[in-house]
């Protein structure tokens, strides 16, 4: 099945992608997607009537703005509830300040023009352009929707800032560096350990790659977005959507959290310094709110330096009040962090050699930078400006933009970190799949050996459909795996496509991973392939609702056959999985 | 006369210093300054009942915030008027967003606690801590004060942003580079030309240093804050408080404006690239609102790159929404602009080698950076964090903070660009006088030859009193001139002190420049000594109210005697004077 262009998933995939509410109809395809299908899809969405569950702003009260004549008022209680719903359901796409990003802007100028009835219908029924049908899906009640409409007719409140004082209040060193072991105290094969996000419980599971057993479950922030390893591989850093960073010492027996900090109200990215000579020295976390990043001590997470990202958009040079920090990657060529600022479209090279005299090089790229990764040489960084159907390439050695790749990129690329392999004809390429269409774009990454192909789309594969979050391969594999967890078709969402890299012209094989899991209930969304240490296995999450059973399915990479299913009642809503060796070494 | 510690001058000196409302009582001195003296002083302030004169925000309407229960409301007309008064009278010290700077914060949390009556009294009578007595001085009527109190009880409106679109709308190339002369077309001795701010008419006068005649009067922005020369000396750049930049071609006959642009709503600083190989390439202007700077083409003022300065304060690392750009100086050691951000206390080294991949090094210094200049070698930059009684020194060669000089600095240093000379005992020093006390601090600037003295106050001279804005000397002079235009004592304000550099232990001589001008009316504030090309003359402005006559007095530097008085009905409120050669070459 192909050509599913309408996607509307918000607040569900934060654990692995970024929350998205996208619909990018291909030419003439909009009519293929009737409203009924949208409704159907949303009915299958995990979760029911709205229940506030994550009051991340409870401790940081937001003042209700003043009222205006002719605009409906909210009681203080209503305001608190509406603010919370907005933060959990709407902010990911429309922005905390409602300036729009992946979703449309919702400033009062716009909402008041649209009016109460229009807004109410829109929230209730959704739109083919990607707005979820919060009412007919049963996720928001009529009263909730009435509340949200009234809320949107009023000025958006500005959430509080979160500076050094607030960070230090939340910062805890649970085990001081001096009290930590001086050698590995457990028998774990750390290189083959997996850190798995348990999205809805606010935990990560550490799973042994050999035995496929859960080693331990560690309490973390909510909906851990990514796991990252310190350069030495000793420390595992995870960051929740609620901007809580946990630092886990893998040398302890069992591994446990040795430091934690909250760096803001909403976040997506954490990374550590990887340049030779700077291994394990610093960590960095970027936040959606406030729009900023913080450099922390690599041993303790002590917050050292906060830098704000508010500023001018790359194209219009207009001020944006909420330029959120998306992916952060550590450079291997300079002592720098590569910080991607979404709304302004700027890639910041943050030099950490002297954080008292912090030097930042700001590379203008394209708006709505999202996620990306390094090429196989680790010299070039490729990042999707997803709402602009563009992949920006920067040369981390020279610190300059190499190319904005636009031609041949599909609708709304979502690479994760992407997938690197050697194309039989075009040499080294980096691949991304798309949220908005069924294609997989292969971009040449070898300006020396294949200058004609470098930074152009050398081939566009056709996969199962839109709604893909991740592609995956491994240096030792000749398979290219493509998930489609957000595809509205259940069969597509619960299976993956796999291409033979040596015969990319041949049709892909569909592997029914959801079915193989043995689970029968739920949509069984199959998401994020992750290889084990030696590249012989690929692991997929089979992700169901919080109240349903989920699983991890392990396939033998060579045979593409089932090798193991990990089912455990503690494995609630597994999404992202991060193999220690591959993550530490940027093998993807 | 000495020891005048209480100063409260707002909105008057923007043409030469930055608007200040300061009072920094020395220990135990507060009692010496009765309220009556404050009243007396404000009565002498030029200007009468408030008359809106500069509606810089007229074209950029600001939306009135919503009302709150229990808070007095304003009609739309009242709001417009109050906003305008606030911008002209209050914003300089309290900040556009009322977060405070030189003045106290005026957030609604604070104003509502203080209440209507307290605020009304405060505005009417002022305070010994530096708040002007707007009521008893007659500058605001009772109705105006009532309006301002109600305005302050409401949320501050946020002025509009001013991005690339707004800048380009105001940008005009009046004479294209191709249409400009290829050689100097006039007979002027450009090196000895003076650009003189005529504050209240929104003009600069170009005055020939030899004949002392006005060559031409050029329409500019309001209250031109500084004049700067391009590295070649051909282009004169001026910036008004209303953020209008004019670029004047001194080769034309007569010199005339060839390009202009408005870069924001309120500004103080303009500069041009001076690094070898980059002469005349770029111009830069920094704004108070919006808090940002813009790099422009050096031939046309075409705006190229805007960078925002909102971010974290240096000490608390708390977000500040309005970090204004104070002094900007061009480096001679790197292709960099040195941009001083006031409220966050950060010195930005903005590298202009590749403005598409703009690199900025952020040096944490001290909050409330204001103005400063280079040492005699041009390697070190010294800048006053005036409200923190600190001078920050940076090494422009290494791009690092050299020292925060605190000990021995007086109350509220205000160096302008400072004054460099060779101290008979301590070698090269840089001097600053103070707004808040009578001292002149001499700081050693020769880490190689005089390492023990480097970046310490080697001597503190005692001048006539507080309220000094500028000290001045010249490489060929042995005089150090100290003005005191803001001193509440009229005799002190209308005279200058001059020290013999070779005998700094001897008492200063008082030169009654105001008297020498021949003017009899007005306070005759004497401000900003400026040397001619060869260092044989020093020029002082004798600055009266807009309706009164002003003058420029030229003294022979050797004899300290009157050489000439420039009086002309076109010379309305002259303040800053900039000799082309000295300004171009950073001779001060």
Interface residues (C-beta under 8 A of the other chain):
Chain A: X65 X66 X67 X68 X155 X161 X163 X164 X165 X290 X292 X305 X306 X307 X308 X310 X311 X312 X316 X317 X318 X319 X354 X356 X357 X358 X359 X360 X361 X362 X363 X364 X399 X400 X401
Chain B: X65 X66 X67 X68 X155 X161 X163 X164 X165 X290 X292 X305 X306 X307 X308 X310 X311 X312 X316 X317 X318 X319 X354 X356 X357 X358 X359 X360 X361 X362 X363 X364 X399 X400 X401
